[in-house]
Amino acid sequence: MSPSMSLPPAMVQRAREFTGPPAPARPAATVVLLNPENLQVYVLKRASTMVFAGVHAFPGGRVDPGDHPETIRLDWAQRLGVPDEQARAVVGAAVRELFEEAGVLLAGPVHEPDRTVADVSGPGWEADRVALVNRELSLHELLTRRGLRLRDDLLLPWARWITPEFEPKRFDTWFFVALLPEAQSARDVSGEAEGTAWVDPGDVGGLTMLPPTRVTLGELGSYRKIDEVMAAQRDAAVPIMPRVELTADGGAVATF
């Protein structure tokens, strides 16, 4: 039997009123940020002005035209199931969105491949982050100016989810897992959240979440060691799209 879960009332209403055709699913990326010390996950509660308002989610957003890192590993197209150019953009979006929304940067010195940049919360870094948000600076420009390279080796592709057809805004989203770099800290800087928290993946029953978020946390909750998580063999090339079944009591259930 396929896993299933009930949907929030607003989503149930949209599912029942949908007549089609579906909106196109835009490419997006999200990062499941793990604390390596305790396996907790960083989540944001989306602000009332945002799409999917009020739900808890991971840092992420849609792919931007400027998301085209130049130096990354060569097998991303195969791992993500899309052509090379799009794969590069998705990886770039994951790193950019994590920095924009959580103040965490997956990058390191060009000539020290095993290092990550340390604290990135000072005034100069914050000015760069804001410029990135405002599209006055690209991620490539930021890294080049600071003598850094994107650490895409720190991203573990976890899954790929497509928003159900009844939603007016739809995304084809790649989920990545990444560890919080040493000497960095996640911060509520996005302006798109009502709050943030580090949560235990196995103890989030009271939080409102969409199926991809809840399923991902449930999967991570089965691991006891960071090494086991990072060694997991995952398929992020084949998309998952929840199927919505309307129920006789006026509700709806998503199966996947």
HELIX and SHEET records of a PDB file:
HELIX    1   1 PRO A    9  GLU A   17  1                                   9    
HELIX    2   2 TRP A   76  LEU A   80  1                                   5    
HELIX    3   3 ASP A   84  ALA A  102  1                                  19    
HELIX    4   4 PRO A  123  VAL A  133  1                                  11    
HELIX    5   5 LEU A  139  ARG A  145  1                                   7    
HELIX    6   6 ASP A  152  LEU A  154  5                                   3    
HELIX    7   7 PRO A  211  LEU A  220  1                                  10    
HELIX    8   8 ILE A  226  MET A  230  1                                   5    
SHEET    1   A 3 SER A   4  SER A   6  0                                        
SHEET    2   A 3 ALA A 252  THR A 255 -1                                        
SHEET    3   A 3 ARG A 243  LEU A 246 -1                                        
SHEET    1   B 4 GLY A  60  ARG A  62  0                                        
SHEET    2   B 4 ALA A  25  LEU A  34 -1                                        
SHEET    3   B 4 ARG A 170  LEU A 179  1                                        
SHEET    4   B 4 LEU A 156  ILE A 162 -1                                        
SHEET    1   C 3 HIS A  56  ALA A  57  0                                        
SHEET    2   C 3 VAL A  41  ARG A  46 -1                                        
SHEET    3   C 3 ALA A 193  VAL A 199 -1                                        
SHEET    1   D 2 ALA A 107  PRO A 109  0                                        
SHEET    2   D 2 LEU A 148  LEU A 150 -1                                        
END                                                                             
